[in-house]
Amino acid sequence: MNNNFSLLKRAKSFTHAGRGIRLFLKTTHNAWLHVCIFLLAIILGITLHISSSEWISILLASGFVFTAEAFNSAIEIDMDLTSPDFHPSARDTKDVAAGAVLIAACTAFIVGLFVFIPHIF
């Protein structure tokens, strides 16, 4: 195996990652719900003139949700491939991954409350 650094290989890896993001947004319905909520947070942030540290909190929490959802989607794709018939362990794997998204979304919601409530009231 050739382990030499290659700009071409790095560029191709970005191409593959971009394809993954497009596939994620195209095939994951919950991703669009997260996008809409993220856009709402951006609009609120602009409207309420939140601070730089508050922007960082919103961006990190949102990135956490998108990352969790992307991993969940990747796990579902893999489980559907490797276990096309019902199997309790495949179900458990998918449920745990979905639970991780719920944890991330609840965390982001709480961060949003801490950021936006003081500006609203």
Secondary structure, DSSP 8 states (H G I E B T S, - for coil): ------HHHHHHHHHHHHHHHHHHHHH-HHHHHHHHHHHHHHHHHHHHT--HHHHHHHHHHHHHHHHHHHHHHHHHHHHHHH--S--HHHHHHHHHHHHHHHHHHHHHHHHHHHHHHHHH-
